[in-house]
């Protein structure tokens, strides 16, 4: 039993005693085989531990368009109105400029079918008022010019009169001085005559004649003084007339200029009202063109929001959704904030689309089946509401890859892996067990913006 002696009893026991338990027990050869297999698996595991493993960052997202103009958009109406009829149905393909629906206006100020004609009549009336104002301005300009000419003549005449008065005053002053000299001479003669009369040289008649002469010279002196005073008053009056003429001219000129300014203001107001009416005419023409809602670009009409005939819509209210035709597809992938610093634009991405079966070995992308290639095009600078960062991945067909399926639709789900650098398998297991982030062999370069 213990296999100590060279005499084997196994065969005798098995032949004479059919024991099933002993037959089921493993032999020494089976143990050796098991040991060899265990050594093989151990050696294989050690070899696998040192194989290269490509680190990656996984994330989930959905299909979208690379450019904003290719993403689903809502069709909005520019004016408020009432739906008269729909021209398209849900799911129809439309081209740019095709009619989607027709509406009618609901504002009472646009109910008049001859509104443009009425506005043209208002413009003509304002133009007539404008022309009359222009004529008034021209008349006031003529009046101002006439006032300037008339006052120039009057001022010249008044200045001449002032000069004449000044000359007259000067002449009267000279006459007054002569009268004073004559009077003084007459007084001196009278004094000599009185002395001569006392000495008997002159008679009483001569003395009385000299006295009479003194009285006459005195009367002439008083008269000349009065005449000088009158001349001076005339000079003052001439100067007052000159000031009065200037004051009257300034008053009339100010009134004429005020009337002209009012006319110019009214003309500017008329110009503004004419421009406003023209603007309203253009707005009415444009508004009537907005009664027909047209497709902004080629695409498919999806989910009309307003459906009933006679239903009213507000300006800027969504009417339907338009999915642009032939969008440039991209993947909108969301990754954790701790992984964003390790990702740069241009990194390769492996993508798995919903509805396409795939077998993905994240560390060995070359042996993956059913995945498609991509490249990081845009990395958002801010996080989303969930705290993750969005990546935009565009198609990238490498050697051995297939192009993205043509059946893909915007909004379908995707799962992606952003491929990083190669590390040994043992390092990746150690990193996963410790919860460390992936590592980079080189420091990420500063991004200068996404490539178009």
Secondary structure, DSSP 8 states (H G I E B T S, - for coil): ----SS---HHHHHHHS--HHHHHS--HHHHHHHHHHHHHHHHHHHHHHTSEEEEEEEEEEEEEESSGGGS-EEEE-SS-EEEEEE---TT-EE-TT-EEEEEEE--GGG--TTHHHHHHHHHHHHHHHHHHHHHHHHHHHHHHHHHHHHHHHHHHHHHHHHHHHHHHHHHHHHHHHHHHHHHHHHHHHHHHHHHHHHHTSS-HHHHHHHHHHHHHHHHHHHHHHHHHHHHHHHHHHHHHHHHHHHHHHHHHHHHHHHHHHHHHHHHHHHHHHHHHHHHHHHHHHHHHHTTEEE-SSSEEEE--S--STT-EE-TT-EEEEEEESS--EEEEEEE-HHHHTT--TT-EEEEEETTS--B--TT-GGG-BS-EEEEEEEE-SS--TTS-EEEEEEE---TT-----TT--TT-EEEEEEEEEEEEHHHHHHHHHHT-----SS----------
